[in-house]
Amino acid sequence: MANKKIMKRINKILLTAVGGIVLVLGVLVGYVYFFILEKPAEPDNWAAAERYVWNKIKLDQDAQVISSDGSEYYLLANKGAAAENKLIIYFSGGGVAWNAMTAAQPISLSNVMKNGEIKYYFPNIPFFKVSTLGGLLKNNNPDNPFKDWNIVYIPYTTGDLHIGNAYKEYTDAKGKPFTMRYNGQANTSAALEWIATHFAAPDKILIAGESAGGFGAAFWAPEIAKRYPDARIYQYSDGSYLNADRWPAIIDNEWKANVAATFGYEIHGDLISSVFAANRKLLPDNAVLLQSNTLYDELLFDFEKDLNDDVSDDGEYVHRWSARMLQSAGELTEQLPGYYYYITDYGLNEKTGRTPHTLSPVNHFYKAEQGGVKLMKWLDDAVNKDEYYSVGRNFVEKDG
């Protein structure tokens, strides 16, 4: 009897302790969210928005803007200096989905906690998104050569490189049906409408993006240029090389993007190369095409393996990916006037043999250096000073 009482007391103590720990963790999470993580302001209108602050911009709901999981979709915008008439339109990255299996595995905290896996794409705008916007996107950083520029950040929540136009009914591995909204085309179109309304005539526009957003920036650059015929256009894709023969089928059949009708050209397996080649014809003659990649990108090779259903050893495949990426950069240099690249082995992990995925939206933007030239200087020279050159030629020419 005494033992039972002791056990009850111990259980009560344990339950109280666990409850206390859960309570403390909840308080800590709440503290982090409300006091540490940066949250966007929500001004009544753009004219009232503060400078150097990320602002949540709600879009016209008649435009059918929505994230892939059905949640709210919105823009993030940041005013620079009052006198600065220059604009960065930045397309977010965040994975890709192309069938029921990948669409059923979005990036979520539960997937990371349960399986230690990052999975395929963001299905909504993360609550911590603003806190991740660094590098090129810090327009109040005195070290940033794009300090004081206005920025509009186009979030990515649809797994379709910002160009999809389909709602797909899928079934997950457990037989549960779900809807995947490949809604990038409607979301981006609504975003560009808002931008055109609130930025009348910028002198220069840097249309940029990282990872999936680098593809999005390339796809939408001609449409943006049409809206601003007097602006100088610079299009920059960071960490956006994926080569797969199935791209045309995914993009037109699965996502219903209808590239030929929507964008005016055909695409092929080297997707970014085909878009750059088309843009050279569609953009103004003085528009500049810019691309950066790290030599052994720690993430892209893995996505490309899945796209190609390739079961090769990772170490072998990443070198094949690198060789194709270098060959692509070399061919674009020969074929396209006004195209320049920055390729680097900055941040090479000696143990894994991998390099960082993207550079522009994080602190790597200020630190990445190749052959004595920092990434931020290369981009500054091209966009602000109209001095153009490629960096990492030793990699490309060696590969050739």
Salt bridges, closest charged atoms under 4 A:
GLU72 OE1 - LYS56 NZ 3.08
GLU84 OE2 - LYS86 NZ 3.91
GLU117 OE1 - LYS119 NZ 2.51
ASP148 OD1 - LYS147 NZ 3.21
GLU193 OE2 - ARG227 NH2 3.17
GLU223 OE2 - ARG227 NE 3.03
ASP297 OD2 - HIS357 ND1 2.79
GLU304 OE2 - ARG324 NH2 2.31
ASP309 OD2 - ARG246 NH1 3.60
ASP310 OD2 - ARG320 NH2 3.10
ASP314 OD1 - LYS305 NZ 2.69
GLU316 OE2 - ARG320 NH1 3.42
ASP380 OD2 - LYS385 NZ 3.54
ASP381 OD2 - LYS377 NZ 3.04
ASP381 OD1 - LYS385 NZ 3.70
ASP386 OD1 - ARG232 NH1 3.41
GLU397 OE2 - ARG393 NE 3.29
